[in-house]
């Protein structure tokens, strides 16, 4: 690619809001200058997930090494697990002119916007309702009832922060 600069498109929403589904749909359209940034996480793999495809799965010790080395663009502790964005691929893709899609929580999204300002577009996906989110999370069958309730408790704060998105 020979473009002057790339663009980061960050999608955020409460858990179950459809971020990953939308990003995968966009990428399936086949645009040759679009790519997806895979996040690193300490959470266990869910059934069907693959390391290096869905997430970069690491233990907490390795995640902390990345923090200390400064090799993460952003990171957050969300629902008892760490999530972060590896810095090197983002820097390379931006320099090469790619449109990079990221699936981040609201706090990570705001960190990235602070770093990349005009090269970053923040998109917040508002859920149809709290009950619909609850249904989606239950239907995923990947979390306990307690984990679902913990995720839903974040929704009011996430909705407040949506005002800071583009």
C-alpha positions in Angstrom: 0.0 0.0 0.0 1.2 3.5 -0.7 -1.3 5.7 1.0 -0.2 8.6 3.2 -1.9 7.3 6.3 -4.4 4.7 7.5 -7.5 4.9 9.6 -8.5 3.1 12.8 -12.2 2.2 13.0 -13.1 1.3 16.5 -16.4 -0.4 17.3 -17.6 -0.5 20.9 -20.7 -1.6 22.6 -21.8 -3.4 25.7 -21.1 -7.2 25.7 -23.4 -8.8 23.2 -23.8 -5.6 21.2 -22.7 -7.1 17.9 -19.2 -5.6 17.4 -17.5 -8.8 16.2 -20.5 -9.7 13.9 -20.4 -6.4 12.2 -16.7 -6.3 11.8 -16.6 -9.8 10.3 -19.5 -8.8 7.9 -17.5 -5.8 6.7 -14.3 -7.8 6.2 -16.2 -10.4 4.2 -17.0 -7.7 1.6 -13.4 -8.2 0.4 -11.9 -4.8 0.5 -8.2 -5.3 0.0 -7.1 -2.4 2.2 -9.2 -3.5 5.3 -7.8 -5.5 8.2 -8.8 -6.5 11.7 -6.7 -6.1 14.8 -6.8 -9.2 17.0 -6.9 -8.3 20.7 -4.8 -10.1 23.4 -6.6 -11.5 26.4 -6.1 -13.4 29.6 -9.6 -14.9 29.5 -10.0 -18.5 28.7 -10.9 -19.6 25.2 -14.6 -20.2 24.5 -15.7 -23.2 22.6 -14.8 -22.8 18.9 -12.3 -19.9 19.4 -8.8 -20.2 18.0 -5.6 -18.6 19.2 -4.4 -16.0 16.7 -7.8 -15.9 15.0 -10.3 -14.7 17.6 -7.8 -13.5 20.2 -4.2 -13.9 21.2 -4.7 -15.9 24.4 -2.0 -15.5 27.0 -1.7 -15.9 30.8 -1.6 -13.0 33.1 2.1 -13.2 33.6 2.7 -12.8 29.8 0.2 -10.0 29.6 2.0 -8.1 32.3 5.3 -8.6 30.4 3.6 -6.9 27.4 2.5 -4.0 29.7 6.0 -3.5 31.1 7.6 -3.6 27.6 5.1 -1.0 26.4 4.1 -3.3 23.5 0.3 -2.6 24.0 -1.4 0.3 22.4 -4.1 0.1 25.1 -5.3 -2.3 27.7 -8.1 -2.7 30.2 -9.2 -5.1 32.8 -12.8 -6.0 31.9 -15.0 -8.6 33.6 -12.0 -10.0 35.6 -9.8 -10.5 32.5 -7.2 -8.3 30.8 -7.7 -7.3 27.1 -5.2 -5.3 25.1 -4.2 -4.3 21.6 -0.7 -5.1 20.4 1.0 -1.9 19.3 3.3 -3.0 16.5 0.8 -4.2 13.9 -1.3 -1.1 14.4 1.6 1.2 13.8 2.7 -0.8 10.7 -0.9 -0.8 9.2 -1.4 2.9 9.8 2.0 3.7 8.2 1.0 1.5 5.2 -2.4 3.1 4.8 -4.7 0.3 5.9 -8.2 0.7 7.3 -7.9 -1.2 10.6 -11.0 -2.4 12.5 -10.8 -2.8 16.2 -13.3 -4.3 18.6 -12.7 -2.6 22.0 -14.5 -1.7 25.2 -15.4 1.9 25.6 -12.3 2.8 27.8 -9.9 1.2 25.3 -11.6 3.0 22.4 -11.2 6.3 24.1 -7.5 5.6 24.8 -6.9 4.8 21.1 -8.8 8.0 20.0 -6.6 10.0 22.3 -3.5 8.6 20.6 -4.6 8.7 17.0 -7.1 11.6 17.0 -7.9 12.4 13.4 -6.9 8.9 12.2 -9.5 7.3 14.4 -13.2 6.9 14.0 -15.1 5.7 17.1 -18.4 3.9 16.5 -20.7 3.0 19.4 -23.3 0.3 18.8 -26.3 1.0 21.0 -28.2 -2.1 22.0 -31.9 -2.3 21.3 -32.5 -2.9 25.1 -31.0 -4.3 28.2 -33.3 -7.3 27.9 -32.1 -8.0 24.3 -28.5 -7.9 25.6 -29.4 -10.3 28.4 -31.0 -12.7 25.8 -28.0 -12.5 23.5 -25.5 -13.2 26.3 -27.6 -16.1 27.6 -27.9 -17.6 24.1 -24.2 -17.4 23.6 -23.9 -20.0 26.4 -20.4 -18.9 27.2 -20.9 -17.2 30.6 -22.5 -18.1 33.9 -25.5 -16.1 35.2 -23.2 -14.2 37.5 -20.8 -13.3 34.7 -23.8 -12.1 32.5 -25.0 -9.9 35.4 -21.5 -8.4 35.9 -21.4 -7.6 32.2 -24.9 -6.0 32.3 -23.9 -3.8 35.3 -21.4 -2.0 33.1 -24.1 -1.0 30.5 -25.2 2.3 32.1 -21.6 3.6 32.2 -20.9 2.4 28.7 -24.0 4.1 27.4 -22.9 7.4 29.1 -19.5 7.2 27.4 -21.2 6.7 24.0 -21.6 10.4 23.9 -17.8 10.7 23.4 -17.9 8.6 20.3 -18.0 9.9 16.7 
